């Protein structure tokens, strides 16, 4: 296996792992504090409406359900996590993957919050940065912390990947 392929596979593993970290965080918030997470079925519904030309909804919850929206949503969730990790590893090069550090991963995770703020939430009918939700500040803070957890998850998973890369180098 080539040097580049190992880094690509490592980035894929990091993206999946960081997405799982995010899911565990959201499960903790739900069980400990009753704070709901994004329903990935709604993400799937949004995506499933796209082939018909609908990219924005007044309210995604009021949009007609689509077949397989939950499956599509969960696949999209992990695919997005992998895409974020691939961009990060390519941007920082394989050097970070070989010797991961926390700060770049955290800052990148925080930076990814622009996607829900300016793409997902407005497209769901929630407004820019959740401005149309009942508690916009709470929604924004939850998004920010969740994406910070994603960045932390990238770092933790990169430690494991860097170990595997050293062992099999």
Secondary structure by P-SEA (a helix, b strand, c coil): ccaaaaaaaaaaaaaaaaaaaaaaaaaaaaaacccccccaaaaaaaaaaccccccccccccccccccaaaaaaaaaaaaaaaaaaaaaaaaaccccccccccaaaaaaaaaacccccccccccccccccccccccaaaaaaaaaaaaaaaaaaaaaaaaaaaaaaaaac
